[in-house]
Amino acid sequence: MRFDPQRAAIRFGCGLSPKIAPPSSVAATLALLQGADNAAADFPIPGFEQTRTALLEIRQARRGIRKAPTDAERDAARKYQRQLRRKLRADAVGWFRQGLLRRAFTEDGFRERLTFFWADHFTAKGDSARSRDGVMPYVEEAIRPHVAGRFADMLKSVVTHPVMLDYLDQIRSVGPNSDFAQKRQRNEGVNENFARELLELHIMGADGPHTQADIRQMAKLLTGLHFDLKRGFTFRGERAEPGAETVLGQSYGGGPPRLADIFDALEHLVRHPATARHIARKLAVHFVSDTPDTDLLADLAAAFTQTEGDLIAVYEVLLSHPAAWRDGPGNVKQPIDFIGSSLRALDLVPRHVPTGVRALRRVALGPLTLMGQDWTNPVGPDGWPEADADWITPQRMAARIHWAMSAPFLLRRVLPDPRDFVQVALGGAGRDDLIFAARAAETRAEGIGIILASPQFQRT
């Protein structure tokens, strides 16, 4: 099997559209990915600086509550703080809407899918007030600019981003022999959790060759990475553990603590064969199959190793390999992919997607949660599950069917003719029984729902 534009749009993109033609080849797909990020320009999401400023204002308002001399001024300060929080929450929901619009209208669906994949690979949740509404700005700033670049550059961006540092508690990590610890005369401890997740989830995999000693040494090397609302990310050498640290037999540092020593370690770890194997498997499982072809895994890992993590070279193998194009159903779409590809097929315009917080919760955020994907809030640092069985439980399938039968009419009162829509949504892959059911539906809403709820549309 070779590259097929319609199948590529479904398996590697955001789905088929009645107005946007899919890329015609591997070269065209990669050219779009390496070109201008038009979807981000059309539907912008800010970086974390806007969130940091808003959080700083909220913190200052909280201090105003404590310092208020009268009950009336205290009540006014509380009201102002609530207003600031509501605005930040509304902004975050608006950013989610921008992400949906990107999926619905982009010509570069592969970029959107890759951004989601890497954001999940480098999962960071907003578990604290400092970063609760900063996840999408984190993705926009740390992930998206690097999806067509070097894996090492994305890794460095993630490791130094405030949302990741906050999520994995790195801001509390202090070298026991650092100047900071000595002056305070207390040991606040080294955060091994961040180092463990980096090695086991982000770089080499849980079955990598690292030991507990490597994790401990890596954790010491990472001390100094810090974030606070006033200054954003900073490297705090006075908090860093002095001396050299050895990770997988390689020594880093030894002089005054430097951010460059951490970056040297990351570059070295990226070149390890275990990293190539880990990234190869994750890409193949996400885009192709829960049980990927062994030749595909080997070729992806080889491309990663030979180019030291040049992601375009890896994607070229992914899109060109015969195993990626075999007949038969692909993976079950994750909920965000299901909703995104539905919006794309429905031939919407941006005004069809509601702007209000309540309306977006009704047509997208709430249904995503019922389908098992509480947006920006996966269960743990390993992100969303990849196995098909995790997404097709009875309750989650019921939520998909309900959305398919109800949401399209909420979004667009004049729906497409199901007889045409089945071709738009599935290309030439619609089965005869589904085409018959779409034609026999009593209403357009029912016909559209049957198509969107069908097993064919649910898979890539």
C-alpha positions as CSV (number, residue, x, y, z in Angstrom):
1,M,0.0,0.0,0.0
2,R,1.1,3.6,-0.7
3,F,0.1,7.0,0.4
4,D,-3.6,7.6,0.0
5,P,-4.8,11.2,0.5
6,Q,-8.2,10.4,1.9
7,R,-6.9,7.8,4.3
8,A,-4.1,10.1,5.2
9,A,-6.6,12.8,6.1
10,I,-8.4,10.4,8.5
11,R,-5.4,8.5,9.9
12,F,-2.8,11.2,10.1
13,G,-4.9,14.4,9.9
14,C,-8.1,15.9,11.3
15,G,-10.5,14.1,9.0
16,L,-12.1,14.9,5.6
17,S,-13.7,18.2,4.7
18,P,-16.1,19.1,1.8
19,K,-14.0,22.1,1.0
20,I,-10.4,21.5,2.0
21,A,-8.5,18.9,-0.1
22,P,-6.1,16.7,1.8
23,P,-2.4,16.8,0.9
24,S,-1.7,14.7,-2.2
25,S,1.6,13.0,-1.1
26,V,4.1,12.5,1.7
27,A,6.1,15.4,0.3
28,A,3.1,17.7,0.3
29,T,2.2,16.7,3.9
30,L,5.7,17.4,5.1
31,A,5.9,20.7,3.1
32,L,2.8,22.0,4.9
33,L,4.2,20.9,8.3
34,Q,7.5,22.8,7.6
35,G,5.7,25.9,6.2
36,A,3.9,28.7,7.9
37,D,1.6,27.8,10.8
38,N,-1.5,29.3,9.3
39,A,-4.0,27.7,11.7
40,A,-2.2,29.3,14.7
41,A,-2.3,32.6,12.9
42,D,-6.0,32.4,12.1
43,F,-7.0,31.1,15.5
44,P,-4.4,32.4,18.0
45,I,-3.7,31.0,21.5
46,P,-1.3,33.1,23.6
47,G,1.8,31.8,25.3
48,F,2.1,31.5,29.1
49,E,3.0,35.1,29.7
50,Q,-0.6,36.2,29.6
51,T,-1.6,33.5,32.1
52,R,1.3,34.4,34.4
53,T,0.3,38.0,34.4
54,A,-3.3,37.1,35.2
55,L,-2.3,34.8,38.0
56,L,-0.1,37.5,39.4
57,E,-3.1,39.9,39.4
58,I,-5.2,37.2,41.2
59,R,-2.5,36.8,43.8
60,Q,-2.3,40.5,44.4
61,A,-6.1,40.7,44.7
62,R,-5.9,37.9,47.3
63,R,-3.4,40.0,49.3
64,G,-5.8,42.9,49.0
65,I,-8.5,40.8,50.7
66,R,-6.2,40.2,53.7
67,K,-5.1,43.8,53.9
68,A,-8.6,45.4,53.5
69,P,-9.3,47.6,56.6
70,T,-13.1,47.3,56.5
71,D,-15.7,44.6,55.7
72,A,-17.0,46.6,52.7
73,E,-13.5,46.9,51.2
74,R,-12.9,43.2,51.9
75,D,-16.1,42.3,50.1
76,A,-15.2,44.5,47.2
77,A,-11.7,42.9,47.0
78,R,-13.3,39.4,47.0
79,K,-15.6,40.4,44.2
80,Y,-12.7,41.7,42.2
81,Q,-10.7,38.5,42.7
82,R,-13.7,36.4,41.6
83,Q,-14.0,38.5,38.5
84,L,-10.3,38.0,37.7
85,R,-10.7,34.2,38.1
86,R,-13.8,34.1,35.9
87,K,-12.0,36.0,33.2
88,L,-9.0,33.6,33.2
89,R,-11.4,30.6,33.1
90,A,-13.3,32.1,30.3
91,D,-10.1,32.9,28.4
92,A,-9.0,29.2,28.9
93,V,-12.3,28.0,27.5
94,G,-11.8,30.4,24.6
95,W,-8.4,28.9,23.9
96,F,-10.0,25.4,23.8
97,R,-12.5,26.8,21.2
98,Q,-9.5,28.1,19.1
99,G,-8.1,24.6,19.2
100,L,-11.4,23.1,17.8
101,L,-11.4,25.7,15.1
102,R,-7.9,24.8,14.1
103,R,-9.0,21.2,13.6
104,A,-12.0,22.2,11.7
105,F,-10.4,24.5,9.2
106,T,-6.7,23.8,8.9
107,E,-5.2,22.6,5.6
108,D,-2.4,21.1,7.7
109,G,-4.2,18.4,9.8
110,F,-1.0,16.5,10.5
111,R,0.4,19.5,12.5
112,E,-2.7,19.5,14.7
113,R,-2.5,15.8,15.3
114,L,1.2,16.0,16.1
115,T,0.7,18.9,18.4
116,F,-1.8,16.9,20.4
117,F,0.4,13.8,20.3
118,W,3.5,15.6,21.7
119,A,1.4,17.5,24.2
120,D,0.2,14.2,25.5
121,H,3.7,12.7,25.4
122,F,4.9,15.6,27.5
123,T,1.7,15.8,29.7
124,A,1.5,18.7,32.1
125,K,-1.6,19.2,34.1
126,G,-2.6,22.4,35.8
127,D,-2.9,20.9,39.2
128,S,-2.2,24.1,41.1
129,A,-3.6,27.7,41.1
130,R,-0.3,28.7,39.4
131,S,-0.9,26.7,36.3
132,R,-4.5,25.5,36.2
133,D,-5.4,27.5,33.2
134,G,-2.0,27.4,31.6
135,V,-2.0,24.1,29.9
136,M,-3.0,25.2,26.4
137,P,-0.5,28.2,26.5
138,Y,2.1,25.7,27.6
139,V,1.4,23.6,24.5
140,E,1.4,26.6,22.3
141,E,4.8,27.8,23.6
142,A,6.7,24.6,24.5
143,I,5.4,22.0,22.0
144,R,3.9,23.5,18.9
145,P,6.9,25.5,17.6
146,H,9.0,22.3,17.7
147,V,6.8,19.6,16.2
148,A,8.7,19.9,12.9
149,G,12.1,20.3,14.5
150,R,14.5,18.4,16.7
151,F,13.2,16.2,19.5
152,A,16.0,17.6,21.8
153,D,14.8,21.2,21.3
154,M,11.3,20.3,22.2
155,L,12.5,18.4,25.3
156,K,14.6,21.5,26.4
157,S,11.6,23.7,25.9
158,V,9.4,21.4,28.0
159,V,11.9,21.0,30.8
160,T,12.2,24.7,31.3
161,H,8.6,25.6,31.0
162,P,6.8,27.0,34.1
163,V,3.7,24.7,33.7
164,M,5.8,21.5,33.6
165,L,8.0,22.7,36.5
166,D,5.0,23.5,38.5
167,Y,3.1,20.2,37.6
168,L,6.0,17.9,38.6
169,D,6.9,20.0,41.7
170,Q,10.4,21.0,40.4
171,I,10.0,24.4,41.9
172,R,10.4,22.9,45.4
173,S,13.6,21.0,44.5
174,V,16.8,22.2,46.2
175,G,20.3,20.7,46.2
176,P,21.1,19.6,49.8
177,N,24.6,21.2,49.5
178,S,23.5,24.3,47.6
179,D,24.1,27.8,48.8
180,F,20.4,28.2,49.3
181,A,20.1,25.1,51.6
182,Q,23.2,26.1,53.5
183,K,22.0,29.6,54.2
184,R,18.6,28.4,55.4
185,Q,20.3,25.6,57.3
186,R,17.7,23.1,56.3
187,N,17.4,20.5,53.5
188,E,14.2,21.0,51.5
189,G,15.0,18.0,49.4
190,V,15.7,16.9,45.8
191,N,12.7,16.2,43.6
192,E,13.2,12.8,42.1
193,N,9.7,12.7,40.6
194,F,10.6,15.1,37.8
195,A,13.8,13.2,36.9
196,R,11.9,9.9,37.0
197,E,9.1,11.1,34.7
198,L,11.7,12.6,32.3
199,L,13.6,9.4,31.9
200,E,10.7,6.9,32.0
201,L,7.9,8.8,30.2
202,H,9.5,11.5,28.1
203,I,12.9,10.2,27.0
204,M,13.8,6.5,27.4
205,G,10.7,4.7,28.5
206,A,9.9,2.7,31.6
207,D,12.0,-0.2,30.3
208,G,15.0,2.0,29.6
209,P,18.5,1.1,31.0
210,H,18.5,3.8,33.7
211,T,18.7,2.8,37.4
212,Q,17.5,4.4,40.6
213,A,21.0,5.9,41.0
214,D,20.6,7.5,37.5
215,I,17.3,9.0,38.6
216,R,18.9,10.4,41.8
217,Q,21.8,11.9,39.9
218,M,19.5,13.4,37.3
219,A,17.4,14.9,40.0
220,K,20.4,16.6,41.5
221,L,21.4,17.9,38.0
222,L,18.0,19.4,37.5
223,T,18.1,21.4,40.7
224,G,18.3,25.1,39.8
225,L,15.3,24.9,37.4
226,H,12.8,27.2,39.0
227,F,9.7,29.3,38.3
228,D,7.7,31.9,40.2
229,L,4.9,34.2,39.2
230,K,6.9,37.4,39.5
231,R,9.9,36.3,37.3
232,G,8.6,33.4,35.3
233,F,11.3,30.7,34.5
234,T,14.7,31.2,35.9
235,F,17.8,29.1,36.5
236,R,18.7,29.6,40.1
237,G,22.3,28.5,40.5
238,E,22.2,29.1,44.3
239,R,19.5,26.3,44.5
240,A,21.5,23.9,42.4
241,E,23.5,21.0,43.8
242,P,27.2,21.7,43.3
243,G,29.6,19.2,41.7
244,A,29.3,16.8,38.8
245,E,26.5,14.3,38.4
246,T,26.7,11.1,36.5
247,V,23.8,9.8,34.5
248,L,24.1,6.5,32.5
249,G,27.9,6.7,32.8
250,Q,28.3,10.2,31.6
251,S,29.4,13.1,33.8
252,Y,27.8,16.5,33.6
253,G,28.8,19.8,35.4
254,G,31.5,20.1,38.0
255,G,32.0,23.9,37.8
256,P,29.5,26.6,38.7
257,P,26.0,25.3,38.1
258,R,24.8,26.0,34.6
259,L,21.6,25.5,32.6
260,A,23.9,24.3,29.8
261,D,24.9,21.3,31.9
262,I,21.3,20.2,32.0
263,F,20.9,20.7,28.2
264,D,24.1,18.7,27.6
265,A,22.6,15.8,29.5
266,L,19.3,16.0,27.6
267,E,21.2,16.0,24.2
268,H,23.2,13.0,25.3
269,L,20.1,11.1,26.5
270,V,18.2,11.8,23.2
271,R,21.0,10.0,21.3
272,H,20.6,6.8,23.4
273,P,19.1,3.9,21.4
274,A,16.5,3.4,24.1
275,T,15.1,6.9,23.3
276,A,14.8,6.1,19.6
277,R,12.9,2.9,20.4
278,H,10.6,4.6,22.9
279,I,9.6,7.4,20.6
280,A,9.2,5.1,17.6
281,R,6.7,2.9,19.5
282,K,4.7,5.8,20.8
283,L,4.3,7.3,17.4
284,A,3.4,4.0,15.8
285,V,0.9,3.1,18.5
286,H,-0.8,6.5,18.4
287,F,-1.1,6.9,14.6
288,V,-1.2,3.3,13.2
289,S,-2.1,0.4,15.6
290,D,-2.1,-0.7,19.2
291,T,0.1,-3.6,17.9
292,P,2.4,-1.9,15.4
293,D,4.4,-3.8,12.8
294,T,8.0,-4.6,14.0
295,D,9.5,-3.4,10.7
296,L,7.8,-0.1,11.1
297,L,9.1,0.3,14.7
298,A,12.7,-0.6,13.6
299,D,12.6,1.8,10.7
300,L,11.2,4.7,12.8
301,A,13.9,4.1,15.4
302,A,16.6,3.9,12.8
303,A,15.5,7.3,11.4
304,F,15.5,8.8,14.8
305,T,19.0,7.4,15.6
306,Q,20.6,8.3,12.3
307,T,19.4,11.9,12.5
308,E,19.7,12.4,16.2
309,G,16.0,13.1,16.6
310,D,15.2,15.1,13.5
311,L,11.5,14.6,13.6
312,I,10.8,15.4,9.9
313,A,12.9,12.4,9.0
314,V,11.0,10.2,11.4
315,Y,7.6,11.4,10.1
316,E,8.7,10.7,6.6
317,V,9.2,7.1,7.5
318,L,5.9,7.0,9.3
319,L,4.0,8.3,6.3
320,S,5.9,6.3,3.8
321,H,6.0,2.8,5.4
322,P,3.7,0.1,3.9
323,A,2.6,-0.9,7.4
324,A,1.0,2.5,7.9
325,W,-1.3,1.9,4.9
326,R,-2.6,-1.6,5.3
327,D,-6.3,-2.1,4.7
328,G,-8.7,-2.5,7.6
329,P,-9.8,-0.3,10.5
330,G,-7.2,1.8,12.2
331,N,-7.2,3.0,15.8
332,V,-10.3,4.2,17.6
333,K,-10.4,8.0,17.5
334,Q,-9.8,9.6,20.8
335,P,-12.8,11.8,21.8
336,I,-11.1,15.1,20.7
337,D,-10.3,13.5,17.3
338,F,-13.9,12.3,17.0
339,I,-15.4,15.7,17.8
340,G,-12.8,17.5,15.7
341,S,-13.2,15.4,12.6
342,S,-17.0,15.7,13.0
343,L,-16.8,19.5,13.0
344,R,-14.6,19.3,10.0
345,A,-17.0,17.1,8.0
346,L,-20.0,19.2,8.9
347,D,-18.8,22.1,6.8
348,L,-19.2,24.7,9.6
349,V,-18.1,28.3,9.6
350,P,-16.4,29.7,12.8
351,R,-19.6,31.3,14.1
352,H,-21.3,27.9,14.3
353,V,-18.9,27.0,17.2
354,P,-20.3,28.8,20.3
355,T,-18.2,31.3,22.1
356,G,-19.9,31.3,25.5
357,V,-18.5,29.1,28.3
358,R,-21.8,27.4,29.0
359,A,-22.5,26.7,25.4
360,L,-19.0,25.3,24.8
361,R,-19.4,23.1,27.8
362,R,-22.7,21.8,26.5
363,V,-21.5,20.9,23.0
364,A,-17.8,20.0,23.5
365,L,-16.2,20.1,27.0
366,G,-19.0,18.2,28.8
367,P,-19.3,15.5,26.1
368,L,-15.5,15.1,26.1
369,T,-15.6,14.3,29.8
370,L,-18.4,11.8,29.3
371,M,-16.4,10.2,26.5
372,G,-13.5,9.8,29.0
373,Q,-11.3,12.8,28.0
374,D,-11.7,15.5,30.7
375,W,-9.9,18.2,28.7
376,T,-6.4,19.1,30.0
377,N,-6.9,16.8,32.9
378,P,-5.6,13.3,32.2
379,V,-5.4,11.0,35.2
380,G,-1.6,11.0,35.5
381,P,1.7,12.2,33.9
382,D,1.5,9.4,31.3
383,G,-1.3,11.2,29.5
384,W,-4.3,9.7,27.8
385,P,-4.6,5.9,27.2
386,E,-3.8,4.7,23.7
387,A,-5.5,1.3,23.8
388,D,-8.7,1.1,21.8
389,A,-10.4,-0.8,24.6
390,D,-10.1,2.2,26.9
391,W,-12.2,4.4,24.6
392,I,-15.0,2.0,23.6
393,T,-16.6,1.0,26.9
394,P,-20.4,1.0,26.9
395,Q,-20.7,4.3,28.8
396,R,-18.2,6.1,26.6
397,M,-19.7,4.7,23.4
398,A,-23.1,5.8,24.6
399,A,-21.7,9.3,25.1
400,R,-20.4,9.3,21.5
401,I,-23.7,8.2,20.1
402,H,-25.6,10.8,22.1
403,W,-23.2,13.5,20.8
404,A,-23.5,12.3,17.2
405,M,-27.3,12.4,17.4
406,S,-27.7,15.7,19.1
407,A,-24.7,18.0,18.7
408,P,-24.7,18.6,14.9
409,F,-28.2,20.1,15.1
410,L,-27.1,22.3,18.0
411,L,-24.1,23.6,16.0
412,R,-25.8,24.0,12.6
413,R,-29.6,24.0,12.2
414,V,-29.4,23.4,8.4
415,L,-27.6,20.1,8.2
416,P,-26.1,18.6,5.0
417,D,-28.0,15.9,3.2
418,P,-26.9,12.5,4.7
419,R,-26.6,11.0,1.2
420,D,-23.9,13.5,0.4
421,F,-22.5,13.6,4.0
422,V,-21.5,10.0,4.0
423,Q,-19.2,10.6,1.1
424,V,-17.8,13.7,2.7
425,A,-17.1,12.1,6.0
426,L,-15.8,8.7,4.8
427,G,-14.7,9.3,1.2
428,G,-14.9,6.2,-0.8
429,A,-14.8,4.0,2.3
430,G,-18.5,4.1,3.2
431,R,-20.0,0.6,3.4
432,D,-23.2,-0.2,1.6
433,D,-25.2,-0.8,4.7
434,L,-24.2,2.5,6.1
435,I,-25.0,4.3,2.9
436,F,-28.4,2.6,2.9
437,A,-29.0,3.6,6.5
438,A,-28.1,7.2,5.8
439,R,-30.5,7.4,2.9
440,A,-33.3,5.8,4.8
441,A,-33.1,8.1,7.8
442,E,-36.3,10.0,8.6
443,T,-34.5,13.3,9.2
444,R,-31.2,14.8,8.3
445,A,-30.2,15.0,12.0
446,E,-30.8,11.3,12.3
447,G,-28.9,10.5,9.2
448,I,-25.9,12.6,10.2
449,G,-26.0,11.0,13.6
450,I,-26.0,7.4,12.2
451,I,-22.9,8.3,10.0
452,L,-20.9,9.9,12.9
453,A,-21.8,7.1,15.3
454,S,-20.8,4.4,12.8
455,P,-17.8,2.2,13.5
456,Q,-16.3,3.4,10.3
457,F,-16.3,7.0,11.3
458,Q,-15.1,6.2,14.8
459,R,-11.8,4.7,13.6
460,T,-8.9,6.0,11.6
